[in-house]
Amino acid sequence: MAETPSALKFERLRKRPDFLLAAKAPALSRGAVFVQMRKREDQDPVVRVGFTATKKIGGAVERNRAKRRLREAARLVLPLHARPSHDYVFIARGGTGAREWGRLLDDVKTALISLAAEYDRGGAKPPRPRPGAPSTSAASQQPDLKVSG
């Protein structure tokens, strides 16, 4: 039986290892937000949530504003769409700090719904290649030079 939204308890992710585990989980980008969702193996129904913004966003003022907006959007949307025993990491993108509030809420909502649907389908995306890692798909994109016939 699914828990009601009011029964969910939330905690903040604060430790780097938790963020690194979430980085290996399925993720989705919608508008001005990037969301990672990881199912934890423990049976604790607490939903854990973390927020981050890279220096690409701008200076400390811009990063803090983007994270504040993400925290508030998550506070409003997560009780309706979060799943127990999951970790969520919200990563601010370039327009998070200046995005219209209604559109930001919609971005968060659609990202959460799409991640849940993807998880239910069992179609987790293949791991994203790390920047700077050698590409293994380059060899598979070479044309076949064998002549048939």
Stockholm file with secondary structure:
# STOCKHOLM 1.0

chainA/1-149         MAETPSALKFERLRKRPDFLLAAKAPALSRGAVFVQMRKREDQDPVVRVGFTATKKIGGAVERNRAKRRLREAARLVLPLHARPSHDYVFIARGGTGAREWGRLLDDVKTALISLAAEYDRGGAKPPRPRPGAPSTSAASQQPDLKVSG
#=GR chainA/1-149 SS CCCCGGGCCEEECCSHHHHHHHHTSCEEEETTEEEEEEECSSCCCCEEEEEECCGGGCSHHHHHHHHHHHHHHHHHHHHHHCCTTEEEEEEECTTTTTSCHHHHHHHHHHHHHHHHHHHHHTCCCCCCCCTTSCCSSTGGGSCCCCCCC
#=GC SS_cons         CCCCGGGCCEEECCSHHHHHHHHTSCEEEETTEEEEEEECSSCCCCEEEEEECCGGGCSHHHHHHHHHHHHHHHHHHHHHHCCTTEEEEEEECTTTTTSCHHHHHHHHHHHHHHHHHHHHHTCCCCCCCCTTSCCSSTGGGSCCCCCCC
//
